[in-house]
Amino acid sequence: MRQLAQHLLCTARRFHRLLVASLAGRPEPVLLGSDLADLNRAHVIGTPWAPLDEIILAFAASAHEFEQRAREHWDHGPFQRGGVSVGEALGIAAFEWHVHAWDLRRAAGQDYYPAHAEVLRQAWDSSVPHLRIDLTGDPWAAVLSSAGRSVLQVVVDPVAPSVVPHDE
């Protein structure tokens, strides 16, 4: 769990750096596949040890700050060379971070269902159209499925919605 939390913190910090570069007129290239995996691995390895709760709190603060900064520059683009606008990058960050929040909660034996799952599905559909998403049915199940997570069913309870994993 610590490594995943460190990854979340590293991605939040990377989104800040990418925003600074974009606003300065020096958008960085989009990294995909093994290039992005290598960068993520290097960032996680380079992150100093800290208690898990401190890492999660630092991530939450950094992610919130990125959200605020990105909203101020919503239409600016490209966020990365040849990429999307800042607003679309915020959508990418949102669905990535929520999927990983689900991963963390599942690792702790808990469920997770975001408050605005339909917004995340729409962000996925508009920001990464080459990665198909089901536009019918439960939006959170669609996001999880498109992100490569297996789910058997989504249990929506107005008090405590949850996603039940598919056992393979």
C-alpha positions as CSV (number, residue, x, y, z in Angstrom):
1,M,0.0,0.0,0.0
2,R,2.9,2.4,0.8
3,Q,4.2,2.0,-2.7
4,L,0.8,2.9,-4.3
5,A,0.4,5.9,-2.0
6,Q,3.9,7.0,-2.9
7,H,3.0,6.7,-6.6
8,L,-0.1,8.8,-6.0
9,L,2.0,11.5,-4.3
10,C,4.6,11.4,-7.1
11,T,1.9,11.7,-9.8
12,A,0.3,14.7,-8.0
13,R,3.7,16.4,-7.9
14,R,4.3,15.5,-11.5
15,F,1.0,17.1,-12.5
16,H,2.2,20.3,-10.8
17,R,5.5,20.3,-12.6
18,L,3.7,19.7,-16.0
19,L,1.4,22.6,-15.3
20,V,4.3,24.9,-14.5
21,A,6.0,23.9,-17.7
22,S,2.8,24.3,-19.8
23,L,2.1,27.7,-18.4
24,A,5.7,28.8,-19.1
25,G,5.2,27.8,-22.7
26,R,7.4,24.7,-22.4
27,P,5.0,21.8,-22.4
28,E,6.8,18.5,-21.9
29,P,6.2,15.4,-24.1
30,V,3.5,12.9,-23.2
31,L,4.9,9.8,-21.8
32,L,3.1,6.5,-22.3
33,G,3.8,2.8,-21.8
34,S,7.2,1.8,-20.5
35,D,8.5,5.4,-20.5
36,L,5.8,6.4,-18.1
37,A,6.2,3.2,-16.0
38,D,10.0,3.9,-15.8
39,L,9.4,7.5,-14.7
40,N,6.8,6.4,-12.1
41,R,9.2,3.7,-10.8
42,A,12.1,6.2,-10.5
43,H,9.9,8.7,-8.7
44,V,8.6,6.1,-6.2
45,I,12.1,4.8,-5.5
46,G,13.3,8.3,-5.0
47,T,10.6,9.2,-2.5
48,P,11.9,9.2,1.1
49,W,10.3,6.8,3.6
50,A,7.3,8.3,5.6
51,P,4.4,6.8,7.5
52,L,1.5,5.8,5.2
53,D,-0.9,8.3,6.7
54,E,1.6,11.1,6.1
55,I,2.0,10.1,2.4
56,I,-1.8,10.0,1.9
57,L,-2.2,13.4,3.6
58,A,0.5,14.9,1.5
59,F,-1.0,13.4,-1.7
60,A,-4.5,14.8,-0.7
61,A,-3.1,18.3,-0.2
62,S,-1.1,18.2,-3.4
63,A,-4.0,16.9,-5.4
64,H,-6.4,19.5,-4.0
65,E,-3.8,22.3,-4.8
66,F,-3.5,20.9,-8.3
67,E,-7.2,21.0,-8.8
68,Q,-7.4,24.6,-7.7
69,R,-4.5,25.7,-10.0
70,A,-5.9,23.7,-12.9
71,R,-9.3,25.3,-12.6
72,E,-7.7,28.7,-12.9
73,H,-6.2,27.7,-16.3
74,W,-8.9,25.3,-17.5
75,D,-8.7,26.1,-21.3
76,H,-4.9,26.6,-21.4
77,G,-3.1,24.1,-23.6
78,P,-1.5,22.0,-24.4
79,F,-0.9,20.6,-20.9
80,Q,1.8,18.4,-22.5
81,R,3.2,18.5,-26.0
82,G,0.6,17.3,-28.5
83,G,-1.8,16.6,-25.6
84,V,-4.9,17.8,-24.0
85,S,-5.9,21.1,-22.3
86,V,-5.3,21.7,-18.6
87,G,-9.0,21.0,-17.9
88,E,-8.8,17.7,-19.6
89,A,-5.6,16.9,-17.8
90,L,-7.4,17.6,-14.5
91,G,-10.0,15.0,-15.7
92,I,-7.2,12.5,-16.3
93,A,-5.7,13.1,-12.9
94,A,-9.2,12.8,-11.3
95,F,-10.0,9.4,-12.7
96,E,-6.5,8.1,-12.2
97,W,-6.5,9.2,-8.6
98,H,-10.0,7.8,-7.9
99,V,-9.1,4.4,-9.4
100,H,-6.0,4.3,-7.2
101,A,-8.1,5.3,-4.2
102,W,-10.2,2.3,-5.0
103,D,-7.1,0.2,-5.2
104,L,-6.0,1.4,-1.8
105,R,-9.3,0.8,-0.2
106,R,-9.6,-2.7,-1.7
107,A,-6.1,-3.5,-0.3
108,A,-7.4,-2.4,3.1
109,G,-10.5,-4.6,2.7
110,Q,-12.8,-1.7,2.2
111,D,-15.0,-0.4,-0.6
112,Y,-14.8,2.9,-2.5
113,Y,-17.3,4.6,-4.7
114,P,-16.7,8.3,-5.7
115,A,-19.3,10.9,-5.1
116,H,-19.2,12.0,-8.8
117,A,-18.7,8.8,-10.7
118,E,-20.5,10.1,-13.8
119,V,-18.2,13.1,-14.0
120,L,-15.2,10.7,-13.9
121,R,-16.8,8.6,-16.7
122,Q,-17.3,11.7,-18.9
123,A,-13.7,12.8,-18.1
124,W,-12.5,9.4,-19.3
125,D,-14.6,9.5,-22.4
126,S,-13.5,13.0,-23.5
127,S,-9.8,12.8,-22.4
128,V,-8.8,9.3,-23.5
129,P,-11.3,8.4,-26.3
130,H,-8.9,5.8,-27.7
131,L,-9.5,3.8,-24.5
132,R,-13.1,2.9,-24.7
133,I,-15.5,3.2,-21.9
134,D,-19.1,1.9,-21.5
135,L,-21.5,4.9,-21.5
136,T,-24.4,2.8,-20.1
137,G,-24.9,1.3,-16.7
138,D,-23.1,2.2,-13.6
139,P,-20.4,4.9,-14.3
140,W,-18.0,3.8,-11.6
141,A,-18.1,0.1,-12.8
142,A,-17.4,1.5,-16.3
143,V,-14.3,3.5,-15.2
144,L,-13.0,0.6,-13.2
145,S,-13.5,-1.8,-16.1
146,S,-11.8,0.6,-18.6
147,A,-8.9,1.0,-16.1
148,G,-8.4,-2.8,-16.1
149,R,-10.0,-3.5,-12.8
150,S,-12.4,-6.5,-12.7
151,V,-15.7,-6.0,-10.9
152,L,-18.5,-8.4,-10.5
153,Q,-21.2,-5.9,-9.6
154,V,-21.6,-2.4,-8.2
155,V,-23.6,-2.1,-5.1
156,V,-25.0,1.4,-4.9
157,D,-26.2,2.3,-1.4
158,P,-27.1,6.0,-0.9
159,V,-25.4,5.9,2.4
160,A,-22.3,3.8,1.6
161,P,-22.0,2.8,-2.1
162,S,-19.4,0.1,-2.9
163,V,-17.9,-1.9,-5.7
164,V,-17.7,-5.7,-5.3
165,P,-14.5,-7.1,-6.9
166,H,-14.8,-10.0,-9.3
167,D,-12.9,-13.0,-8.1
168,E,-11.0,-14.7,-10.9
